[in-house]
Amino acid sequence: MEKAIKKIIVHAKTNPHGVYFLNTQQELKNFYLEGLDKYKTWKAIASIEDWLPVDKNFLQDFRKKLDERKIKTRVIFKKSGLKFEPEGLKHRKVKVIPPSYKFRSSIDILDDKILIMNPDLNVLGLVVEIDSILDIFNDIFDLLWDTLPEPKRKKL
């Protein structure tokens, strides 16, 4: 997936129609915060461990804000991300991918755009507002969601 994302970035730099970059942490945070007032649903395929170095507190607070605003959130991530998952979020559902799959990027899928985020690339975030690409990402997310089992939580 990393190679594909790098190709998208190269393409976007030469063909910017429907694509823009988030180059700073503040731009990335603003993207997320502005979505709180705009969307009723939020889907993500996320690498939590790779998001945390950007701003751990922001990520945790943002998850709580999504829930407080009753935004229906569905997230797919690596099992290791479960340890960072806040308890008691009523409007958030999580599924995990098998450990054989590794990725370092996060993809947020919204009603009118997607955000591809990877702190290790020279562009922190890539926003794509192209309907055909958005449709593909929605279908891929829904396919994954429908085939992955519910995670098993350890009882304390």
N, C-alpha and C positions, 0 to 999 in steps of 0.2 A: 504494500500500500504506500510505503514511503516514496518509492520511485514514481508512482502515479501522481502523488501530490506534488512532487518536484516538477514533473512535466506540466501539470496544471498551472503552477506558479510561473514557469517560463512562458507558457502560452498566454497567460493573463497579462504579463508585462508587455507583450507585443500586440495583444488584442483585448483592450480593456472593456469592451462592451459587456455590461452586465456583471462585471467583476471589480471588486476593489479590495485594497489591502488594509490591514490593521497592523501598524508598525510598532506601536508602543503598548505597554501594559494599560495605560489609561484609556487608549482607544478600545482595547479589548473589554475592559470593565464597562465602559460607556455602552458598548454594543449590548452586553448582557443586561445592564440596568434599563436601557431604553425598551428592551423586550418585555419587561415586567408589565408595562402599561399597554402593550400592543397585542400580546398573544394569549390564547386560552389553553393552548397545548404546547408542549416542548418535548422533542425527541432528541436523544443523543446516543452516539456510540462513543464512549469516552475512555481515555486512558487517564484515570484519576491521578496516578502517581506522577505523570508528566505535567499535569495541570498544577499540582501543589506548589512546585517551585515558583510559579508565576506569582501566586498570592494565596496561601492556604486559608487564611481567615476570610478573604473575599469569597472563595469558592464555597466554604461552609455557610456563610451568611446568605449567599445567593440562593442556595438550595432551600434554606428556610424561608426566604422571601417568596420564592416560587410557590411554596406550600401555603404561606399566609395569604397569598393572592388567589388561591384555589386554582392555580394553573396545573392542569393534568400533565404530569411529567412521567415519561417512560425512558429509562436509561439502560443501556447494555454496556457492561464493562468487564474487565478481568476480575476473577474471584478475589484477588488481592485488594481490590478497591472496596470490598465490603467492610473492611475494618475502618474506613473513613466515613461510612454511611451514617448520617444522623438518625437517631431513633424517633419514632412517633410522627413521621411525615405522612399525613393522610392522603395527599394527592400525588404521591410519588410511588412508582413501581420500578423495580430493578430486576434485571436478569443478567446472568453472567455467561461468558463464552468459555468453552473448554480451554484448559491451560496450554494446549498445543498451538493456539492462535496468539500471536504477539503483535502488538501495534503500539505506536508511540504518539499517534495523533488522536485528536478528538473531533468529532463531527456533530454539530448541532443542526437539527433539521427543523425548520420553522415553516409557517404557512407560505411565506413568500421568498425565502432564501435559505441557504445553508452557510454555515461557518465551519471552515476547516482550520483547526488550531494545532500548532506544533511549536513549542518553545525552542526546539533545537534547529529550526530552519531560519533563514535570514529574514523571513516574513513571519511575524507572530501569528497572524490570522489572515485567511483568505475568505472573503464573502462572495458568494456566487448567487446572482439573482437571474438565473436563466431557467425558465419553466421546465424545459425538457430534462435538464440535469436534476432539478428539484424532484421531478416525478420519479426519476430513476432511484434517487437516494431514499425517497419515501417508500417505494416498493421494496428496495433491499432491506430497509429497516423493518418494515412490516413482515417480510418473509422471515428474517432472523427472529423477530419477536415471537412470531407464531410457532416457530420450531424449537426455541430454547425452553428448557424447563424452568420452573420457579426455583430460585436459590434456596438451599437449605440453610437456615440460620442455626447457629449453635445456641443451645439453651444454657443459661448460666446457672 
